[in-house]
Amino acid sequence: MAEEPVNVNGFRELARQTLPKMYYDFFTGGAEDQYTLKENEEAFHRITIQPRILVDTSSIDLSTMVLGYSISMPVMIAPTSRHKLANPSGEIATARAASTCNTIMVLSISSTCTLEEVAACCNAVRFFQLCVYKRRDITAKLVQRAENNGYKAIVLTGDSPRHGRREADIKNKIIIPELKNVEGLLSTKIVADKGSNLDALANQTRDPSFSWEDIGWLKSITKLPILIKGLLTHEDALKALEVGAAGIIVSNHGGRQLDYCPPTISVLEEWFMLLVEKFRFSWTEECGKEQIFSRQWLLEHKLS
Ligand SMILES: Cc1cc2nc3c(=O)[nH]c(=O)nc-3n(C[C@H](O)[C@H](O)[C@H](O)COP(=O)(O)O)c2cc1C
């Protein structure tokens, strides 16, 4: 019997042993040469800790605020698609875990449970992740459903106008279940006899023309705050501010979209150093534990 996993590497090994290869490759694979995927992990290994000792640790509080919601630690659940390929309870299990840990879950638009099922299963604070479909009416319906079901923000993924070229999925000719959230609205049945069905699906349904100018449309159909996910440059952070985003999520999509992007943690480190240099501010005094890249914070410090 497989050993009980004690960390994420253990879970990855368990998944390798138990999942069909096609699904294991889907969950763990990156785009093209997987340079960014590998660097994401390597970059963490290059960061070391300079510990201060003899500090009273009898009571530790890691809690922080995101968009006004208190969470127990500065860790949230990123949107990831198709959880039922790994667990029969799918995103419901993930939402319950978020609730237990008192953190926020971002539900992927490409979930295998509907957004209503996830909303009904627990009281976790949830955000809804969006990719804009060519059918704007269907995109608008999804945003409305998220709003009606108590999702607290829209996370617009901006780095996926096309599907990343994941070569393992292409080789495996991956076939995926139909998307639950658009059942009856949009046909997601793709029969591609060569290559990855995921590529074919994304290219058939997503609107690759959606750009900064279209954020106004998104804002016009929802009262929810909009976070923009997938940016890696100061220029795009400023654009996000200009168009009225409530916040940004610095990300390279886990190395699954454009390969040869810098590792996310290095971008954050670089931004942090730039901010320290530019404003000579003290992390704990001025920024505290508050959402460092919130709209207000970026505006106050005029990141440019
Ligand atoms: C299996 C899998 C599925 C994912 N699905 C989505 C998705 O549906 N939408 C999305 O915006 N990001 C998706 N992501 C990307 C994650 O939200 C997240 O960005 C990534 O895992 C971590 O990289 P980062 O630290 O650069 O953000 C997925 C990642 C994985 C591993």
Ligand as a Chemical Component Dictionary entry (heavy atoms), coordinates in Angstrom:
data_LIG
# 
_chem_comp.id                   LIG 
_chem_comp.type                 NON-POLYMER 
_chem_comp.pdbx_formal_charge   0 
_chem_comp.three_letter_code    LIG 
# 
loop_
_chem_comp_atom.comp_id 
_chem_comp_atom.atom_id 
_chem_comp_atom.alt_atom_id 
_chem_comp_atom.type_symbol 
_chem_comp_atom.charge 
_chem_comp_atom.model_Cartn_x 
_chem_comp_atom.model_Cartn_y 
_chem_comp_atom.model_Cartn_z 
_chem_comp_atom.pdbx_ordinal 
LIG C1  C1  C 0 -4.273 21.252 -12.902 1  
LIG C2  C2  C 0 -4.311 22.750 -12.968 2  
LIG C3  C3  C 0 -5.432 23.380 -13.475 3  
LIG C4  C4  C 0 -5.499 24.778 -13.519 4  
LIG N1  N1  N 0 -6.647 25.379 -13.961 5  
LIG C5  C5  C 0 -6.739 26.729 -13.955 6  
LIG C6  C6  C 0 -7.954 27.358 -14.343 7  
LIG O1  O1  O 0 -8.939 26.713 -14.666 8  
LIG N2  N2  N 0 -7.971 28.715 -14.337 9  
LIG C7  C7  C 0 -6.900 29.474 -13.959 10 
LIG O2  O2  O 0 -6.972 30.713 -13.972 11 
LIG N3  N3  N 0 -5.751 28.892 -13.557 12 
LIG C8  C8  C 0 -5.640 27.550 -13.548 13 
LIG N4  N4  N 0 -4.484 26.952 -13.118 14 
LIG C9  C9  C 0 -3.358 27.785 -12.650 15 
LIG C10 C10 C 0 -3.427 28.033 -11.150 16 
LIG O3  O3  O 0 -4.525 28.856 -10.816 17 
LIG C11 C11 C 0 -2.157 28.734 -10.605 18 
LIG O4  O4  O 0 -1.955 29.913 -11.309 19 
LIG C12 C12 C 0 -0.928 27.845 -10.725 20 
LIG O5  O5  O 0 -1.176 26.538 -10.318 21 
LIG C13 C13 C 0 0.194  28.357 -9.812  22 
LIG O6  O6  O 0 1.011  29.190 -10.507 23 
LIG P1  P1  P 0 1.229  30.723 -10.059 24 
LIG O7  O7  O 0 1.843  30.701 -8.705  25 
LIG O8  O8  O 0 2.133  31.280 -11.094 26 
LIG O9  O9  O 0 -0.111 31.357 -10.077 27 
LIG C14 C14 C 0 -4.395 25.552 -13.071 28 
LIG C15 C15 C 0 -3.265 24.913 -12.551 29 
LIG C16 C16 C 0 -3.217 23.530 -12.486 30 
LIG C17 C17 C 0 -1.987 22.874 -11.911 31 
# 
loop_
_chem_comp_bond.comp_id 
_chem_comp_bond.atom_id_1 
_chem_comp_bond.atom_id_2 
_chem_comp_bond.value_order 
_chem_comp_bond.pdbx_ordinal 
LIG C1  C2  SING 1  
LIG C2  C3  SING 2  
LIG C2  C16 DOUB 3  
LIG C3  C4  DOUB 4  
LIG C4  N1  SING 5  
LIG C4  C14 SING 6  
LIG N1  C5  DOUB 7  
LIG C5  C6  SING 8  
LIG C5  C8  SING 9  
LIG C6  O1  DOUB 10 
LIG C6  N2  SING 11 
LIG N2  C7  SING 12 
LIG C7  O2  DOUB 13 
LIG C7  N3  SING 14 
LIG N3  C8  DOUB 15 
LIG C8  N4  SING 16 
LIG N4  C9  SING 17 
LIG N4  C14 SING 18 
LIG C9  C10 SING 19 
LIG C10 O3  SING 20 
LIG C10 C11 SING 21 
LIG C11 O4  SING 22 
LIG C11 C12 SING 23 
LIG C12 O5  SING 24 
LIG C12 C13 SING 25 
LIG C13 O6  SING 26 
LIG O6  P1  SING 27 
LIG P1  O7  DOUB 28 
LIG P1  O8  SING 29 
LIG P1  O9  SING 30 
LIG C14 C15 DOUB 31 
LIG C15 C16 SING 32 
LIG C16 C17 SING 33 
# 
